[in-house]
Amino acid sequence: MTYTEVPGAHVPIRMWADPATVEGVAMQQLRNVATLPWIKGLAVMPDVHYGKGATVGSVIAMRGAVCPAAVGVDIGCGMSAVKTSLTDRDLPDDLSRLRSKIEQAIPVGRGMHDAPVDPGKLYGLPTAGWDDFWSRFDHVADAVKFRQDRATKQMGTLGGGNHFVEVCVDGEGAVWLMLHSGSRNIGKELAEHHIGEAQKLPHNQGLVDRDLAVFVSDTPQMAAYRNDLFWAQEYAKRNRSIMMALLQEVLRREFRKAKVTFDDVISCHHNYVSEERYDGMDLLVTRKGAIRAGAGEYGIIPGSMGTGSYIVRGLGNAASFNSASHGAGRKMSRNAAKKRFSTQDLEEQTRGVECRKDSGVVDEIPGAYKPIEKVIDQQRDLVEVVAKLKQVVCVKG
């Protein structure tokens, strides 16, 4: 589909979703964003749904300003995926051992490594820049500096919620590895600190929604946020790179005889800010629940834990600020899912997938998400499908 325009206060709201199907609270959030005086464009992805602070599935382009709540508290959250030399014929019928080995290698939930992971000891992981990255922690907000020990030990860990590690098979039988995670607790604390700081600023006192408080260019508050934002985005990317290296080591050990090799890793943020140029203007583009989909750029759009995911290639649609959806998108809240579905429903909807099937992950049941095929179909002018993946192992936080 092509987008539908909905009138907004300062800019039209370009929607790659049917406006009639978008929940009222999410539409109100979008209308509120369109009132911001700094806004130059607003694009809405087909997986749009209500989010804390700002709408999930929104792409907000502003000139000289950025809204920290529109990035979200999991700064730099995103996806990584890699195609392996294994095929489905190499996989055992019982995948429980493989899931267990992955869970042993990568801490989940609030877990962390007993000691920081040494990147130099992981096969194939580039070691450049790690010392410089950690040295820049000295310049982040004082409010989080006491968390450095925790941040180093959480590097290479999954987290909880909708974060996952998967082993998937594509339509030709090739095995892929995929994971979804972000900047862990350090990113959350940096985000919450700066959201609070933005809400105190005088220029934000008249906004229709205090969650839309912004930092503006050429101020010390903006400089401090940009420093911490880009550091946390890098933390998230490096976190995924460590986990992917750990995951690859699991496969090398479990399939020694196959001598597994791996293609280049595809990696993309979907909660982040990027400096980009449109219509002759330098803009700060915030993607919350959206990936960059510039012409020829690879991206990952996952479905739920029982439905499958897509590897895509961007078409470079400037109307969407070169963006696409970040996943299937929720169609009901976590609490609503827990009330609506049972563990028996979860077992039925994840049949054929080696994964948790207990009450602790019922809120992640496929039925709580929009159909991924429809979400893909609604953005055919934003991306082209490269491969469809079906998970056979899913590790949840």
C-alpha positions in Angstrom: 0.0 0.0 0.0 1.0 3.6 -0.3 0.5 5.9 2.7 -2.6 7.6 3.8 -2.4 11.2 5.0 -4.2 12.3 8.2 -4.2 16.0 9.0 -1.9 17.2 11.8 -1.4 20.5 13.5 2.0 21.3 11.8 2.6 18.4 9.5 0.4 15.7 7.9 0.6 12.3 9.5 1.7 9.8 6.8 0.3 6.4 7.7 1.3 3.0 6.3 -1.5 1.6 8.5 -5.3 1.9 8.1 -6.2 4.8 10.3 -9.5 3.1 11.2 -7.7 0.2 12.8 -5.3 2.2 15.0 -6.3 2.4 18.6 -7.7 5.8 19.7 -5.0 6.4 22.3 -2.2 5.8 19.7 -3.9 8.2 17.3 -4.1 10.8 20.0 -0.4 10.4 20.7 0.4 10.9 17.0 -1.8 14.0 16.8 0.1 15.3 19.9 3.5 14.7 18.2 2.2 16.7 15.2 1.7 19.8 17.4 5.4 20.1 18.3 6.8 23.3 16.8 10.1 21.7 15.7 8.5 18.9 13.7 9.1 18.6 10.0 7.5 15.2 9.3 5.8 12.2 10.9 5.6 8.7 9.4 3.6 5.9 10.9 4.5 2.2 10.3 2.0 -0.6 9.9 2.9 -2.1 13.3 1.8 1.1 15.0 0.4 0.8 18.6 0.2 2.8 21.8 3.5 3.2 23.6 4.7 4.8 26.8 5.7 8.3 26.1 5.3 8.1 22.4 3.7 5.8 19.8 5.5 2.6 18.9 5.9 2.5 15.1 6.5 6.2 14.6 9.2 8.0 12.7 9.6 11.6 13.9 11.7 14.1 12.0 12.5 17.3 13.8 14.8 20.2 13.1 17.0 21.4 15.9 15.2 19.2 18.6 14.9 15.7 19.8 12.4 14.1 22.2 14.0 11.5 24.5 10.7 9.8 25.3 10.1 9.3 21.5 13.3 7.2 21.5 12.1 5.1 24.4 13.8 3.7 27.4 15.5 0.9 25.6 17.9 3.1 23.6 19.3 1.3 20.6 17.1 -1.7 20.9 17.3 -3.7 17.7 17.9 -6.9 15.8 20.8 -9.0 14.5 20.6 -12.0 12.1 23.1 -14.2 10.3 22.8 -17.0 7.8 24.8 -20.1 8.6 26.1 -23.0 6.4 23.8 -25.4 8.3 20.6 -26.7 6.8 17.5 -28.1 8.4 18.8 -31.6 7.7 21.7 -30.9 10.1 19.4 -30.2 13.0 18.4 -33.0 15.5 14.8 -33.9 16.0 15.0 -32.9 19.7 16.2 -29.3 19.9 15.9 -29.0 23.7 19.7 -29.5 24.2 20.4 -26.7 21.7 18.0 -24.3 23.5 19.7 -25.3 26.9 23.1 -24.6 25.5 22.1 -21.1 24.2 20.5 -20.3 27.6 23.7 -21.3 29.3 25.8 -19.1 27.1 23.6 -16.0 27.1 22.1 -14.8 30.4 18.4 -13.8 30.1 16.0 -11.7 32.1 17.8 -9.6 34.7 20.8 -12.0 34.5 24.4 -10.9 33.8 27.7 -12.6 33.2 29.8 -13.4 36.3 32.6 -11.3 34.9 32.7 -9.0 31.8 33.0 -10.8 28.5 36.4 -10.3 26.9 35.8 -9.5 23.2 39.3 -10.6 22.4 38.5 -14.2 23.3 35.5 -14.5 21.0 36.2 -16.0 17.6 35.6 -13.6 14.7 34.5 -10.6 16.8 36.2 -7.4 15.8 38.1 -6.0 18.8 38.7 -2.5 17.5 37.2 0.4 19.5 36.3 -1.4 22.7 38.8 0.5 25.0 37.7 3.8 23.5 34.0 2.8 24.0 34.4 2.1 27.7 36.6 5.1 28.3 33.7 7.3 27.1 31.6 6.0 30.0 33.5 8.6 32.1 31.6 11.3 30.3 28.0 10.0 30.6 25.5 11.5 33.2 26.8 11.4 36.7 23.5 9.8 37.8 24.4 6.5 36.2 28.2 6.3 36.7 27.9 4.0 39.7 26.3 1.4 37.4 29.5 0.8 35.4 30.2 -2.6 37.0 26.7 -3.8 36.2 26.9 -2.3 32.7 30.1 -4.2 31.9 28.6 -7.5 33.2 25.4 -7.0 31.3 27.2 -6.6 28.0 26.3 -9.7 26.0 23.0 -10.4 27.8 19.5 -10.6 26.5 17.2 -9.0 28.9 13.4 -9.7 29.3 10.1 -8.7 27.7 10.0 -9.2 24.0 13.7 -9.8 23.6 14.7 -13.2 22.2 17.3 -15.4 20.6 16.1 -17.7 17.8 17.4 -20.4 15.5 15.4 -20.2 12.3 15.1 -21.9 8.9 14.4 -20.1 5.7 12.4 -21.2 2.7 15.3 -23.0 1.2 16.2 -24.9 4.3 19.1 -22.7 5.4 19.6 -22.2 9.2 19.7 -18.7 10.5 20.5 -17.2 13.9 18.6 -14.1 15.1 18.4 -12.0 18.2 16.6 -9.0 19.6 18.0 -6.9 22.4 19.1 -3.4 23.3 21.1 -1.3 25.8 20.0 -3.2 28.9 19.6 -1.4 32.3 22.2 1.2 31.6 20.3 2.5 28.5 17.1 2.5 30.5 18.6 4.6 33.3 20.2 7.1 30.9 16.8 7.4 29.1 14.8 8.0 32.3 17.4 10.5 33.6 17.2 12.6 30.4 13.4 12.4 30.1 13.2 13.8 33.6 15.7 16.6 32.7 13.8 17.5 29.6 10.5 17.8 31.4 12.0 20.5 33.7 12.9 22.8 30.9 10.9 26.1 30.5 10.2 25.6 26.8 8.4 22.3 27.5 5.9 23.6 30.0 3.2 24.4 27.5 3.2 21.1 25.6 0.0 19.1 25.2 1.8 16.1 26.6 4.7 16.4 29.1 6.1 13.1 27.7 6.9 15.0 24.5 9.4 17.2 26.2 12.4 18.0 23.9 16.0 19.1 24.0 16.8 21.9 21.6 20.0 22.5 19.7 22.9 24.6 21.0 22.0 24.0 24.7 24.1 22.1 27.3 21.1 19.8 27.9 21.0 18.8 24.3 24.8 18.2 24.2 24.6 16.0 27.3 21.7 14.0 25.9 23.4 13.5 22.5 26.5 12.3 24.2 24.7 9.7 26.3 22.2 8.8 23.5 24.9 7.9 21.0 27.0 6.1 23.6 23.9 3.9 24.6 23.1 3.2 21.0 26.7 1.9 20.6 26.3 -0.1 23.8 23.2 -1.8 22.3 25.0 -2.6 19.0 28.0 -4.0 20.8 25.7 -6.0 23.2 24.2 -7.7 20.2 27.6 -8.3 18.6 28.8 -10.1 21.8 25.6 -12.2 22.0 25.9 -13.1 18.3 29.5 -14.2 18.8 28.5 -16.3 21.8 25.6 -17.8 19.8 28.0 -18.7 17.0 30.3 -20.4 19.4 27.4 -22.6 20.6 26.7 -23.7 17.1 30.4 -24.4 16.4 30.6 -26.7 19.5 27.2 -28.4 18.9 27.9 -29.1 15.2 31.6 -29.7 15.1 31.5 -32.1 12.3 29.6 -29.7 10.1 32.3 -27.0 10.5 29.8 -24.2 10.5 30.5 -21.0 8.7 28.5 -17.7 8.8 27.7 -15.0 6.4 28.0 -11.3 7.3 25.8 -10.3 10.2 22.8 -8.1 9.5 22.2 -5.6 12.3 19.7 -2.7 12.7 18.5 -0.5 15.5 14.8 0.2 15.9 14.7 2.6 18.9 17.2 5.3 18.0 18.0 8.8 16.6 19.9 9.4 13.4 21.2 12.6 11.8 19.8 12.6 8.2 19.1 15.2 5.4 15.7 15.6 3.7 14.5 18.4 1.4 17.7 20.3 2.0 17.3 20.3 5.8 19.5 18.5 8.4 17.1 16.7 10.6 17.1 14.5 13.7 15.1 11.4 12.8 13.8 9.5 15.7 12.6 5.9 15.0 10.7 4.3 17.8 9.7 0.8 16.7 11.0 1.4 13.1 14.1 0.5 11.2 16.0 2.4 8.6 15.2 1.2 5.1 17.4 3.2 2.8 17.8 1.9 -0.8 19.6 -1.5 -0.7 20.0 -1.5 3.1 19.2 -4.8 4.8 16.8 -5.0 7.7 15.0 -7.5 10.0 11.3 -7.5 10.7 10.4 -10.2 13.2 7.0 -11.6 14.0 6.0 -13.2 17.2 7.5 -16.3 18.8 5.5 -18.7 16.8 4.9 -17.1 13.4 8.3 -16.3 11.7 10.2 -13.2 10.6 11.5 -11.5 7.5 14.8 -10.4 6.2 14.2 -7.3 4.0 16.0 -4.8 1.7 15.0 -1.2 1.8 13.6 0.7 -1.2 14.6 4.1 0.0 11.2 5.7 0.2 11.8 9.3 1.3 8.1 9.8 2.2 8.7 7.4 5.1 12.1 9.0 5.9 13.7 5.8 4.5 12.0 3.7 7.2 10.0 0.5 7.7 8.3 -1.3 10.5 10.3 -3.0 13.3 8.1 -6.1 13.7 4.5 -7.3 13.9 3.5 -4.9 16.6 1.2 -5.7 19.5 -2.5 -5.7 19.1 -3.2 -6.0 22.8 -1.3 -5.1 26.0 0.6 -7.6 28.1 -2.1 -7.5 30.8 -4.8 -8.1 28.2 -2.9 -11.0 26.8 -2.5 -12.6 30.2 -6.3 -12.3 30.8 -7.2 -13.5 27.3 -4.8 -16.5 26.8 -3.8 -19.6 28.8 -0.7 -21.7 28.8 -2.7 -24.2 26.7 -3.2 -21.5 24.1 0.5 -20.8 24.2 1.4 -24.5 23.6 -1.0 -24.6 20.6 0.2 -21.4 19.0 3.9 -22.3 19.4 3.6 -26.0 18.3 6.8 -27.0 16.5 8.9 -24.4 18.3 11.3 -25.4 21.0 10.6 -22.7 23.6 9.2 -21.8 27.0 5.5 -22.6 27.2 4.8 -21.5 30.8 2.7 -18.7 32.3 5.8 -16.4 32.4 5.7 -15.8 28.6 1.9 -15.9 27.9 2.1 -12.1 27.3 4.3 -12.9 24.4 1.9 -15.4 22.8 1.5 -15.0 19.0 -2.2 -14.1 19.4 -1.2 -10.8 21.2 0.5 -9.6 18.0 -0.6 -8.4 14.6 -0.3 -10.9 11.7 3.3 -10.4 10.4 2.2 -11.2 6.8 -0.3 -8.3 6.8 2.3 -5.9 8.3 4.8 -6.8 5.5 2.1 -6.4 2.8 1.3 -2.9 4.0 4.8 -1.7 3.4 5.6 -3.1 -0.1 6.7 0.4 -1.2 9.1 0.6 1.7 11.0 -2.8 1.6 11.3 -5.9 -0.5 11.4 -9.4 1.1 14.8 -11.2 0.8 13.9 -14.2 3.0 11.1 -15.5 5.2 12.4 -17.3 8.3 10.5 -19.7 10.6 11.9 -20.2 14.1 12.5 -23.7 15.4 14.1 -22.6 18.7 13.1 -19.5 20.6 14.8 -18.4 23.8 12.9 -15.7 25.7 14.0 -13.4 28.6 
